[in-house]
Amino acid sequence: MAYATLDQLSERFGEQMLVQLTDRASPPAGAIDASVVTRALADTDAMIDGYLAGRYVLPLAETPDLLTDLALTIAIYKLHTFAPDPKIEKDYELALKSLRDIAAGTIRLNVAGLEPAASGNSGVVTNDRERPLTEQTLKGYI
């Protein structure tokens, strides 16, 4: 399932930026290379699926806006062949943190998910030794 599209990338980051990041032809063609964008989006989808697996049933029936936002942020970072702008790098780090929070269950998506496995216990379980109170064990106190 695609979490983001080329059109969404163009809308958010601008066509000019995508041309600069994807036009790797020699001499430059002056256009967006769709195959480079498709590869970055596929890598992004695989990364997001890795974080969602085990918590949500994949593929998702619908893409939540949060995942689209995270996918766009990760994809634009992946399109950079050299060091990205500090804002893009910071946004990428925050996107990864959000994915870790989704995987941990701190952030919940409004989609069908798997129920975490129950431990079978409903309370605190302790396993400490018995402490019989006898004259011998209380020697010095009595």
Number of C-alpha atoms within 10 A of each C-alpha: 13 15 23 22 16 17 10 13 21 16 10 13 13 12 16 12 13 22 18 16 20 20 17 15 10 6 7 11 11 13 15 20 17 14 10 16 21 15 14 21 25 18 16 24 19 15 15 21 19 12 18 22 14 14 17 19 14 13 12 16 10 11 16 13 12 12 18 16 16 21 27 25 25 26 24 23 23 19 18 16 9 9 9 14 10 9 9 16 16 14 15 21 15 15 20 18 12 18 22 16 14 18 19 13 13 11 12 13 16 9 13 13 16 11 9 9 6 7 6 6 7 7 6 5 7 6 5 6 6 6 7 9 8 8 10 9 11 10 8 7 6 7
